[in-house]
Amino acid sequence: MNDFGTPVRFPLRWRTGEEGPPFAEVNWTSVDHFSQLLTSDRQAVGRFFDGPEVLCFDRKILSEDILEEFNILTEPPHLMKGWYVEADRAKNKTIRDLLSFYDAVKPHIGLVKTFDSPDAENCRGLIHGEIGERWLPLSLNGLKNYTFYNELQQGVPGFFLFRGGALYRILKFEEKTASEYSNLVLKRLPDDRYPEVYLRSVHLSEKPAA
């Protein structure tokens, strides 16, 4: 695939097995070839930037220049990525101990801060999960599918560990109606109702005893 293939008429009702109209005209080429044209011959790909709408993509196979050119946003600004650490796992461990284990694991939670206390001891934020290639805010109902939320409701609060070594004890969740929070996320929640998590910092020299 070193060039664009001949345009193909693709039936838009393909999921139903129908091969008739309406059709979309599809041009295709390899990711490497398209990326090369972005720098060597932009005129050849210029027509693809006239009001593009990205309907589906695979973040793992796209290059950074393609993501940028098509304005494909996969996470909000200032997103902190990390892991939930159960209370039992954290017991008698230092932050360095925890990082040595979790650094090899793909992050499964994200946090966009909404507040930092002046002494940096406490903060609040919006919890995110990676859904369909994008990091999106979790609703209150969505939180109920996560261990960290259910264990907190059972009186066994755990910790959030983020890349770089920031460790926080989970204090509580509080659902808020805040339209300004929609500016902090890729996809706003219905009625602008966001569950905000309250966190307390655990310092590097401390062991996060359960």
C-alpha atoms as a printed R data frame, in Angstrom:
    type eleno elety resid chain resno       x      y      z
1   ATOM     1    CA   MET     A     1   0.000  0.000  0.000
2   ATOM     2    CA   ASN     A     2   2.493  2.626 -1.183
3   ATOM     3    CA   ASP     A     3  -0.204  4.731 -2.822
4   ATOM     4    CA   PHE     A     4  -3.905  5.445 -2.504
5   ATOM     5    CA   GLY     A     5  -5.976  2.583 -3.793
6   ATOM     6    CA   THR     A     6  -8.652  3.135 -6.418
7   ATOM     7    CA   PRO     A     7 -11.681  4.669 -4.659
8   ATOM     8    CA   VAL     A     8 -14.164  1.994 -3.588
9   ATOM     9    CA   ARG     A     9 -17.921  2.444 -3.242
10  ATOM    10    CA   PHE     A    10 -18.742  1.116  0.203
11  ATOM    11    CA   PRO     A    11 -22.380  0.368  1.181
12  ATOM    12    CA   LEU     A    12 -23.349  2.287  4.319
13  ATOM    13    CA   ARG     A    13 -25.770 -0.482  5.312
14  ATOM    14    CA   TRP     A    14 -23.059 -3.124  5.316
15  ATOM    15    CA   ARG     A    15 -23.938 -4.253  8.852
16  ATOM    16    CA   THR     A    16 -27.315 -5.462  7.575
17  ATOM    17    CA   GLY     A    17 -25.730 -7.407  4.742
18  ATOM    18    CA   GLU     A    18 -27.176 -5.085  2.100
19  ATOM    19    CA   GLU     A    19 -24.902 -4.228 -0.809
20  ATOM    20    CA   GLY     A    20 -27.034 -1.520 -2.412
21  ATOM    21    CA   PRO     A    21 -27.147  2.274 -1.908
22  ATOM    22    CA   PRO     A    22 -26.441  4.539 -0.189
23  ATOM    23    CA   PHE     A    23 -22.693  4.335 -0.752
24  ATOM    24    CA   ALA     A    24 -19.621  6.089  0.592
25  ATOM    25    CA   GLU     A    25 -16.560  6.540 -1.577
26  ATOM    26    CA   VAL     A    26 -13.560  5.181  0.308
27  ATOM    27    CA   ASN     A    27  -9.893  5.961 -0.338
28  ATOM    28    CA   TRP     A    28  -7.373  3.840  1.487
29  ATOM    29    CA   THR     A    29  -3.635  3.661  2.037
30  ATOM    30    CA   SER     A    30  -1.180  2.636  4.742
31  ATOM    31    CA   VAL     A    31  -0.553  4.686  7.873
32  ATOM    32    CA   ASP     A    32   3.157  4.918  7.001
33  ATOM    33    CA   HIS     A    33   2.462  6.223  3.501
34  ATOM    34    CA   PHE     A    34  -0.044  8.824  4.714
35  ATOM    35    CA   SER     A    35   2.375 10.001  7.414
36  ATOM    36    CA   GLN     A    36   5.126 10.339  4.832
37  ATOM    37    CA   LEU     A    37   2.902 12.451  2.556
38  ATOM    38    CA   LEU     A    38   2.106 14.791  5.443
39  ATOM    39    CA   THR     A    39   5.705 15.988  5.374
40  ATOM    40    CA   SER     A    40   6.767 15.371  1.756
41  ATOM    41    CA   ASP     A    41   3.638 16.169 -0.303
42  ATOM    42    CA   ARG     A    42   0.826 17.744  1.710
43  ATOM    43    CA   GLN     A    43  -0.966 18.697 -1.497
44  ATOM    44    CA   ALA     A    44  -1.580 15.017 -2.174
45  ATOM    45    CA   VAL     A    45  -3.533 14.638  1.079
46  ATOM    46    CA   GLY     A    46  -4.931 18.165  1.353
47  ATOM    47    CA   ARG     A    47  -8.434 17.129  0.291
48  ATOM    48    CA   PHE     A    48  -8.777 14.970  3.385
49  ATOM    49    CA   PHE     A    49  -8.580 17.993  5.691
50  ATOM    50    CA   ASP     A    50 -11.607 19.827  4.267
51  ATOM    51    CA   GLY     A    51 -14.018 19.439  7.181
52  ATOM    52    CA   PRO     A    52 -12.985 15.920  8.243
53  ATOM    53    CA   GLU     A    53 -15.052 13.965 10.761
54  ATOM    54    CA   VAL     A    54 -13.372 11.035 12.486
55  ATOM    55    CA   LEU     A    55 -15.932  8.314 13.094
56  ATOM    56    CA   CYS     A    56 -13.699  5.403 14.071
57  ATOM    57    CA   PHE     A    57  -9.999  4.962 14.741
58  ATOM    58    CA   ASP     A    58  -7.482  2.650 16.371
59  ATOM    59    CA   ARG     A    59  -5.158  4.674 18.585
60  ATOM    60    CA   LYS     A    60  -2.545  1.917 18.662
61  ATOM    61    CA   ILE     A    61  -1.826  1.948 14.909
62  ATOM    62    CA   LEU     A    62  -2.052  5.665 14.157
63  ATOM    63    CA   SER     A    63   1.014  7.904 14.203
64  ATOM    64    CA   GLU     A    64   1.191 11.011 16.361
65  ATOM    65    CA   ASP     A    65   1.232 13.319 13.321
66  ATOM    66    CA   ILE     A    66  -2.015 11.798 11.996
67  ATOM    67    CA   LEU     A    67  -3.682 12.151 15.398
68  ATOM    68    CA   GLU     A    68  -2.627 15.793 15.502
69  ATOM    69    CA   GLU     A    69  -3.593 16.615 11.906
70  ATOM    70    CA   PHE     A    70  -7.102 15.202 12.287
71  ATOM    71    CA   ASN     A    71  -7.462 16.640 15.792
72  ATOM    72    CA   ILE     A    72  -8.135 13.186 17.219
73  ATOM    73    CA   LEU     A    73  -8.208 13.774 20.963
74  ATOM    74    CA   THR     A    74  -7.852 10.673 23.090
75  ATOM    75    CA   GLU     A    75  -7.542 12.327 26.502
76  ATOM    76    CA   PRO     A    76  -8.274 15.696 28.116
77  ATOM    77    CA   PRO     A    77  -5.476 18.120 29.017
78  ATOM    78    CA   HIS     A    78  -3.709 17.582 32.344
79  ATOM    79    CA   LEU     A    79  -4.974 13.998 32.695
80  ATOM    80    CA   MET     A    80  -3.066 12.052 35.348
81  ATOM    81    CA   LYS     A    81  -2.928  8.308 34.659
82  ATOM    82    CA   GLY     A    82  -2.463  5.637 37.244
83  ATOM    83    CA   TRP     A    83  -3.778  2.665 39.142
84  ATOM    84    CA   TYR     A    84  -6.058  1.732 42.013
85  ATOM    85    CA   VAL     A    85  -4.133  0.143 44.894
86  ATOM    86    CA   GLU     A    86  -6.188 -1.971 47.266
87  ATOM    87    CA   ALA     A    87  -5.689 -1.348 50.974
88  ATOM    88    CA   ASP     A    88  -4.299 -4.850 51.565
89  ATOM    89    CA   ARG     A    89  -1.758 -4.513 48.756
90  ATOM    90    CA   ALA     A    90  -0.617 -1.107 50.031
91  ATOM    91    CA   LYS     A    91  -0.141 -2.265 53.608
92  ATOM    92    CA   ASN     A    92   3.473 -1.863 54.784
93  ATOM    93    CA   LYS     A    93   4.607 -0.827 51.284
94  ATOM    94    CA   THR     A    94   6.416  2.375 50.362
95  ATOM    95    CA   ILE     A    95   5.458  4.380 47.304
96  ATOM    96    CA   ARG     A    96   8.643  3.147 45.642
97  ATOM    97    CA   ASP     A    97   7.587 -0.453 46.315
98  ATOM    98    CA   LEU     A    98   4.217  0.185 44.692
99  ATOM    99    CA   LEU     A    99   5.683  1.969 41.664
100 ATOM   100    CA   SER     A   100   8.095 -0.888 40.998
101 ATOM   101    CA   PHE     A   101   5.082 -3.195 40.685
102 ATOM   102    CA   TYR     A   102   2.567 -0.990 38.881
103 ATOM   103    CA   ASP     A   103   4.946  0.611 36.379
104 ATOM   104    CA   ALA     A   104   4.754 -2.605 34.368
105 ATOM   105    CA   VAL     A   105   0.936 -2.486 34.313
106 ATOM   106    CA   LYS     A   106  -1.106 -0.355 31.908
107 ATOM   107    CA   PRO     A   107  -2.817  2.526 33.775
108 ATOM   108    CA   HIS     A   108  -6.513  1.884 34.260
109 ATOM   109    CA   ILE     A   109  -7.727  5.082 35.919
110 ATOM   110    CA   GLY     A   110  -7.280  8.756 35.123
111 ATOM   111    CA   LEU     A   111  -7.780 11.939 37.124
112 ATOM   112    CA   VAL     A   112  -8.379 15.524 36.034
113 ATOM   113    CA   LYS     A   113  -7.949 17.742 39.086
114 ATOM   114    CA   THR     A   114 -10.619 20.285 39.873
115 ATOM   115    CA   PHE     A   115  -9.063 21.576 43.117
116 ATOM   116    CA   ASP     A   116  -5.723 21.582 44.950
117 ATOM   117    CA   SER     A   117  -5.430 22.791 48.530
118 ATOM   118    CA   PRO     A   118  -2.791 25.509 49.140
119 ATOM   119    CA   ASP     A   119  -0.671 23.048 51.149
120 ATOM   120    CA   ALA     A   120  -1.024 20.363 48.430
121 ATOM   121    CA   GLU     A   121  -2.276 17.912 51.044
122 ATOM   122    CA   ASN     A   122  -5.771 17.514 49.599
123 ATOM   123    CA   CYS     A   123  -7.264 17.635 46.133
124 ATOM   124    CA   ARG     A   124 -10.428 16.824 44.225
125 ATOM   125    CA   GLY     A   125 -10.914 15.604 40.698
126 ATOM   126    CA   LEU     A   126 -12.923 13.811 38.038
127 ATOM   127    CA   ILE     A   127 -12.211 10.107 37.630
128 ATOM   128    CA   HIS     A   128 -11.741  8.857 34.053
129 ATOM   129    CA   GLY     A   129 -11.673  5.446 32.420
130 ATOM   130    CA   GLU     A   130 -10.331  4.436 28.999
131 ATOM   131    CA   ILE     A   131 -13.435  3.707 26.940
132 ATOM   132    CA   GLY     A   132 -13.354  3.076 23.199
133 ATOM   133    CA   GLU     A   133  -9.803  4.434 22.772
134 ATOM   134    CA   ARG     A   134 -10.619  7.636 24.689
135 ATOM   135    CA   TRP     A   135 -10.249  8.672 28.317
136 ATOM   136    CA   LEU     A   136 -13.755  9.716 29.388
137 ATOM   137    CA   PRO     A   137 -15.262 10.812 32.729
138 ATOM   138    CA   LEU     A   138 -17.086  8.163 34.729
139 ATOM   139    CA   SER     A   139 -20.663  8.740 35.826
140 ATOM   140    CA   LEU     A   140 -21.898  7.787 39.280
141 ATOM   141    CA   ASN     A   141 -23.506  4.648 37.847
142 ATOM   142    CA   GLY     A   142 -20.303  3.879 35.987
143 ATOM   143    CA   LEU     A   143 -18.303  4.081 39.205
144 ATOM   144    CA   LYS     A   144 -20.367  1.258 40.665
145 ATOM   145    CA   ASN     A   145 -18.589 -1.141 38.299
146 ATOM   146    CA   TYR     A   146 -15.205 -0.368 39.853
147 ATOM   147    CA   THR     A   147 -13.615 -2.041 42.858
148 ATOM   148    CA   PHE     A   148 -12.299  1.238 44.301
149 ATOM   149    CA   TYR     A   149 -15.809  2.672 44.573
150 ATOM   150    CA   ASN     A   150 -17.412 -0.440 46.069
151 ATOM   151    CA   GLU     A   151 -14.633 -0.978 48.596
152 ATOM   152    CA   LEU     A   152 -14.966  2.626 49.724
153 ATOM   153    CA   GLN     A   153 -18.707  2.118 50.264
154 ATOM   154    CA   GLN     A   154 -17.823 -0.933 52.375
155 ATOM   155    CA   GLY     A   155 -15.564  1.157 54.584
156 ATOM   156    CA   VAL     A   156 -12.265 -0.098 53.120
157 ATOM   157    CA   PRO     A   157 -10.784  2.897 51.287
158 ATOM   158    CA   GLY     A   158  -7.831  2.258 49.013
159 ATOM   159    CA   PHE     A   159  -5.401  4.485 47.151
160 ATOM   160    CA   PHE     A   160  -4.789  5.994 43.731
161 ATOM   161    CA   LEU     A   161  -1.184  5.797 42.558
162 ATOM   162    CA   PHE     A   162  -0.222  7.975 39.592
163 ATOM   163    CA   ARG     A   163   2.736  7.964 37.245
164 ATOM   164    CA   GLY     A   164   5.536  9.958 38.781
165 ATOM   165    CA   GLY     A   165   4.838  8.726 42.300
166 ATOM   166    CA   ALA     A   166   1.850 10.734 43.505
167 ATOM   167    CA   LEU     A   167  -0.152  8.603 45.943
168 ATOM   168    CA   TYR     A   168  -3.543  9.572 47.366
169 ATOM   169    CA   ARG     A   169  -5.905  7.968 49.837
170 ATOM   170    CA   ILE     A   170  -9.516  7.957 48.607
171 ATOM   171    CA   LEU     A   171 -11.736  9.856 51.036
172 ATOM   172    CA   LYS     A   172 -15.154 10.087 49.396
173 ATOM   173    CA   PHE     A   173 -17.151 10.701 46.225
174 ATOM   174    CA   GLU     A   174 -19.676 13.488 45.865
175 ATOM   175    CA   GLU     A   175 -21.881 14.009 42.811
176 ATOM   176    CA   LYS     A   176 -22.044 17.633 41.710
177 ATOM   177    CA   THR     A   177 -23.869 19.573 39.025
178 ATOM   178    CA   ALA     A   178 -21.181 21.776 37.486
179 ATOM   179    CA   SER     A   179 -21.420 22.964 33.895
180 ATOM   180    CA   GLU     A   180 -17.848 24.309 34.052
181 ATOM   181    CA   TYR     A   181 -16.549 20.759 34.446
182 ATOM   182    CA   SER     A   182 -17.652 20.017 30.879
183 ATOM   183    CA   ASN     A   183 -14.669 22.123 29.765
184 ATOM   184    CA   LEU     A   184 -12.295 19.706 31.501
185 ATOM   185    CA   VAL     A   185 -13.439 16.513 29.755
186 ATOM   186    CA   LEU     A   186 -13.672 15.160 26.205
187 ATOM   187    CA   LYS     A   187 -17.332 14.201 26.568
188 ATOM   188    CA   ARG     A   188 -19.701 15.920 28.977
189 ATOM   189    CA   LEU     A   189 -21.945 13.838 31.213
190 ATOM   190    CA   PRO     A   190 -25.760 14.138 31.024
191 ATOM   191    CA   ASP     A   191 -27.093 17.163 32.920
192 ATOM   192    CA   ASP     A   192 -23.472 18.060 33.797
193 ATOM   193    CA   ARG     A   193 -23.627 15.808 36.864
194 ATOM   194    CA   TYR     A   194 -20.121 14.670 37.784
195 ATOM   195    CA   PRO     A   195 -18.973 12.479 40.664
196 ATOM   196    CA   GLU     A   196 -15.998 14.279 42.202
197 ATOM   197    CA   VAL     A   197 -13.481 12.287 44.228
198 ATOM   198    CA   TYR     A   198 -11.854 13.733 47.364
199 ATOM   199    CA   LEU     A   199  -8.250 12.648 47.913
200 ATOM   200    CA   ARG     A   200  -5.573 13.087 50.590
201 ATOM   201    CA   SER     A   201  -1.891 12.930 49.698
202 ATOM   202    CA   VAL     A   202   0.395 10.233 51.081
203 ATOM   203    CA   HIS     A   203   4.029 11.343 51.126
204 ATOM   204    CA   LEU     A   204   7.004  9.503 49.640
205 ATOM   205    CA   SER     A   205   8.538  8.726 53.016
206 ATOM   206    CA   GLU     A   206   5.301  7.302 54.397
207 ATOM   207    CA   LYS     A   207   4.039  3.762 54.250
208 ATOM   208    CA   PRO     A   208   0.335  3.849 53.299
209 ATOM   209    CA   ALA     A   209  -0.853  1.630 56.122
210 ATOM   210    CA   ALA     A   210  -4.350  0.264 55.563
